[in-house]
Amino acid sequence: MWKTLRTKYQLVVSQECTRDLLRQMDPVSVANRRQHRLSRRTYSNWGPNHIWHVDGYDKLRPYGFLISGCIDGYSRRLLWLECGFTNHDPAVIAGYYMNAVRKCNGFPRIVRTDCGTENVTVAAIQNFVMPNHRSHIYGTSPGNQRIEAWWSFYRRYRSQWWIELFENLVVQDLFHPGHVTETDILRFCFMRLLQDDLVQVGVMWNTHRIRPSDGARCPPGIPDELYFLPPPGARDCLVHVPLNTLPLFLMQQVRSISICENSVYEEYLQDICDRLNWQQPCDTNEALQLYFNLRAEAH
């Protein structure tokens, strides 16, 4: 209400004054809101692999990098963190999902995703494995708190550094968001480094200790240990289904992803590097230099 008064009606009123007026004008609604303030739903989870939370991270989208992640709801163990030129292709997300299934040697009991079309293939596979209405759950992003909370951690401790690195290129007029050629060159130079960084972040997270918190239903501890050695009272909910029983038409919709959106252009960039003996970068300084060289060569 205070924001509405300022933006819509151009009335400069203090927040405390706005609260006093609302209490006088509509005391019943104020009392109802106060009664439900900070009320939280209880998060229930049987154990590892009961619920996998899947979501995409788009804060690096202006620079051509889109991340997909999945976290186990009970242990808070990261099951995948993958970077590519898209996280909105159902076949690509299904590829990440099936790679995690192969590593875990089974399927989760429930998969929780947002209401995006990129999740339809994952939902189809999950519903085939567990043919019930609860095997896959669509919901809003705020409701997918396990992975959403982790994205907040990633923004604070890692992705902000990458954002500032790429934003410096924009400020210096060396990169133009939306420019197809420059975006693919930036991907070619930085995608492997960014993926390696995601692997390191995942290892760090999965081996750190989660401290106890008031009201938490899931136990504290190290995510890897909670996932592989759940404490008494929890049970591993992994569903073992042979992969060769999955329908062929579903598996045909699963694919891996290339570095650049245009695979032909990726081959062209690799050919330039081979011809001029330019090596793949091992750090960001080398990646920046390769970007400058390829950008000049391609233009």
Buried (B, 14 or more C-beta within 10 A) or exposed (E): EBEEBEEEEEEEEEEEEBEEBBEEEEEEEBEEEEEEEEEEEEBEBBBBBBBBBBBBBEBBBBBBBBBBBBBBBBBBBBBBBBBBBBBBBBBBBBBBBBBBBEEBEBBBBBBBBBEBEBBBBBBBBBBBBBEEEEBBBBEEBEEBBBBBEBBEEBEEEBBEEBBEBBBEBEEEEBBEBEEEBBBBBBBBBBBBBBBEBBEEBBEEBBEEEBEEEEEEEBBEBBBBBBBEEBEEEBEBBBBEBEEEEBEEEBBEBBBEBBBBBBEEBBEBBBEBBEEEEBEEBEEBEBBBEBBBBBBEBBE
